[in-house]
Amino acid sequence: PKIYTECLLVLWTARSDINLSSNLQMLATDQIKKIAIANPKTAPYGVAAEQALKYYKLYDQVEGKLAFGESISQTNQFILTQSADVGFTAKSVVVSDEMKGKGKWVAVDTKAYTPISQAAALLQHGEDNNKEAAEKFFKFLYSRSAKEIYKKFGYIVK
């Protein structure tokens, strides 16, 4: 596999009364009762969220507040419906046209978690069944046009 971009982790809330901080310390306050994160056993964003909480030495303080979504989509539902006060999600979600202006978010420092890489590989199935289209799509993923799309949607371009 060849990496074409890295995803960014953000802390997001749909509650207007919560002031987010980039150092995450507000997560340990009494105002925050539930923090949504994706299941770290199955979701890279869950792993990154746990790493960020440990980086800021907050994990032990907030472990009892964690509400685990089975996927990043379910985690986003927890945040949007305010079942959780705040949650960790992908920057690409909060900057999407569908979510712009819904709640507020702050980026988590990329030093706080292992990069969430997106990569592609040409598979034998593509080689055997539609080699030209598979190669064209693979090349597009690394093109200047694709990189502009990635940037627009909140990814780090490789």
C-alpha positions as CSV (number, residue, x, y, z in Angstrom):
1,P,0.0,0.0,0.0
2,K,1.0,3.6,-0.7
3,I,-0.1,6.4,1.6
4,Y,-1.9,9.2,-0.1
5,T,-3.2,11.2,2.9
6,E,-3.6,11.4,6.6
7,C,-6.8,12.0,8.5
8,L,-7.0,14.6,11.3
9,L,-8.7,14.1,14.7
10,V,-10.9,16.8,16.2
11,L,-12.9,17.3,19.3
12,W,-16.5,18.2,18.4
13,T,-19.6,19.3,20.3
14,A,-23.2,20.1,19.3
15,R,-23.8,21.9,22.7
16,S,-23.6,25.7,22.5
17,D,-22.7,26.0,26.2
18,I,-19.5,24.1,26.0
19,N,-16.2,25.9,25.3
20,L,-13.7,23.6,23.7
21,S,-10.0,23.8,24.4
22,S,-7.2,22.4,22.3
23,N,-5.4,21.1,25.3
24,L,-8.5,19.0,26.2
25,Q,-8.3,19.9,29.9
26,M,-12.0,20.9,29.9
27,L,-12.9,17.2,29.4
28,A,-12.0,16.6,33.1
29,T,-14.5,19.2,34.4
30,D,-17.9,18.4,35.8
31,Q,-19.6,20.0,32.9
32,I,-18.6,17.1,30.7
33,K,-20.5,13.9,31.6
34,K,-20.1,11.9,28.4
35,I,-17.3,11.8,25.8
36,A,-18.0,9.9,22.6
37,I,-15.2,8.0,20.9
38,A,-15.2,5.2,18.3
39,N,-14.4,1.7,19.6
40,P,-10.5,1.6,19.6
41,K,-10.7,-2.2,19.0
42,T,-12.3,-1.6,15.5
43,A,-11.8,2.1,14.6
44,P,-8.6,4.0,14.0
45,Y,-10.2,7.2,15.3
46,G,-10.9,5.5,18.6
47,V,-7.3,4.5,18.9
48,A,-6.2,8.1,18.1
49,A,-8.7,9.5,20.7
50,E,-7.3,7.2,23.4
51,Q,-3.8,8.2,22.5
52,A,-4.7,11.9,22.7
53,L,-6.3,11.4,26.1
54,K,-3.2,9.7,27.3
55,Y,-0.9,12.3,25.7
56,Y,-2.7,15.0,27.7
57,K,-2.7,12.8,30.8
58,L,-6.5,12.8,31.0
59,Y,-7.3,9.2,30.3
60,D,-7.5,8.0,33.9
61,Q,-9.6,11.1,34.8
62,V,-12.2,10.7,32.0
63,E,-12.3,6.9,31.4
64,G,-15.6,6.6,33.2
65,K,-17.1,9.3,30.9
66,L,-16.3,7.5,27.7
67,A,-19.2,6.4,25.5
68,F,-18.0,4.0,22.7
69,G,-19.5,4.1,19.3
70,E,-19.1,1.0,17.1
71,S,-17.9,3.2,14.3
72,I,-17.0,6.8,13.6
73,S,-20.6,7.2,12.2
74,Q,-22.2,6.1,15.4
75,T,-19.8,8.3,17.4
76,N,-20.9,11.2,15.3
77,Q,-24.6,10.4,16.0
78,F,-23.8,10.5,19.8
79,I,-22.3,14.0,19.3
80,L,-25.0,15.4,17.0
81,T,-27.9,14.1,19.2
82,Q,-26.1,15.4,22.3
83,S,-26.2,11.9,23.8
84,A,-22.6,12.8,24.5
85,D,-21.5,16.2,25.5
86,V,-18.4,16.1,23.2
87,G,-16.7,13.5,21.1
88,F,-13.7,12.8,18.9
89,T,-14.2,12.5,15.2
90,A,-12.6,13.1,11.8
91,K,-12.0,16.7,10.6
92,S,-13.5,15.6,7.3
93,V,-16.8,15.1,9.0
94,V,-17.0,18.6,10.6
95,V,-15.9,20.5,7.5
96,S,-18.3,18.6,5.2
97,D,-21.1,20.5,3.6
98,E,-23.7,18.5,5.6
99,M,-22.1,19.3,8.9
100,K,-20.8,22.9,8.4
101,G,-22.2,25.1,11.1
102,K,-23.5,22.2,13.2
103,G,-21.8,22.6,16.6
104,K,-18.2,23.6,17.1
105,W,-14.9,21.8,17.0
106,V,-11.2,22.2,17.8
107,A,-8.3,20.3,16.1
108,V,-6.4,17.9,18.3
109,D,-2.6,18.4,18.1
110,T,-1.2,15.8,15.6
111,K,1.6,15.2,18.1
112,A,-1.0,13.6,20.5
113,Y,-1.8,10.6,18.3
114,T,-0.3,8.3,15.7
115,P,-1.1,9.4,12.1
116,I,-4.3,7.9,10.7
117,S,-3.0,7.1,7.2
118,Q,-5.1,6.4,4.2
119,A,-3.4,4.2,1.6
120,A,-4.2,2.3,-1.6
121,A,-2.9,-0.7,-3.4
122,L,-3.6,-2.3,-6.8
123,L,-5.2,-5.7,-6.2
124,Q,-4.8,-8.7,-8.4
125,H,-8.6,-8.6,-9.0
126,G,-8.3,-5.2,-10.6
127,E,-5.2,-6.3,-12.6
128,D,-7.1,-9.4,-13.9
129,N,-10.5,-7.8,-14.6
130,N,-10.0,-4.1,-15.5
131,K,-6.3,-3.2,-15.4
132,E,-6.6,0.1,-17.2
133,A,-9.4,1.5,-15.0
134,A,-7.7,0.2,-11.8
135,E,-4.4,1.8,-12.7
136,K,-6.1,5.1,-13.8
137,F,-8.0,5.3,-10.4
138,F,-4.8,4.5,-8.5
139,K,-2.9,7.2,-10.3
140,F,-5.7,9.7,-9.7
141,L,-5.5,9.1,-5.9
142,Y,-2.0,10.6,-6.0
143,S,-2.7,13.4,-8.6
144,R,-2.7,17.1,-8.0
145,S,-6.5,17.2,-8.5
146,A,-7.0,14.6,-5.8
147,K,-4.7,16.4,-3.4
148,E,-6.8,19.6,-3.7
149,I,-9.9,17.6,-2.9
150,Y,-8.2,16.0,0.2
151,K,-7.1,19.5,1.4
152,K,-10.6,20.9,1.0
153,F,-12.0,18.1,3.1
154,G,-9.5,18.5,6.0
155,Y,-6.9,15.9,5.2
156,I,-3.1,16.2,5.4
157,V,-1.7,15.6,1.9
158,K,1.2,13.3,1.4
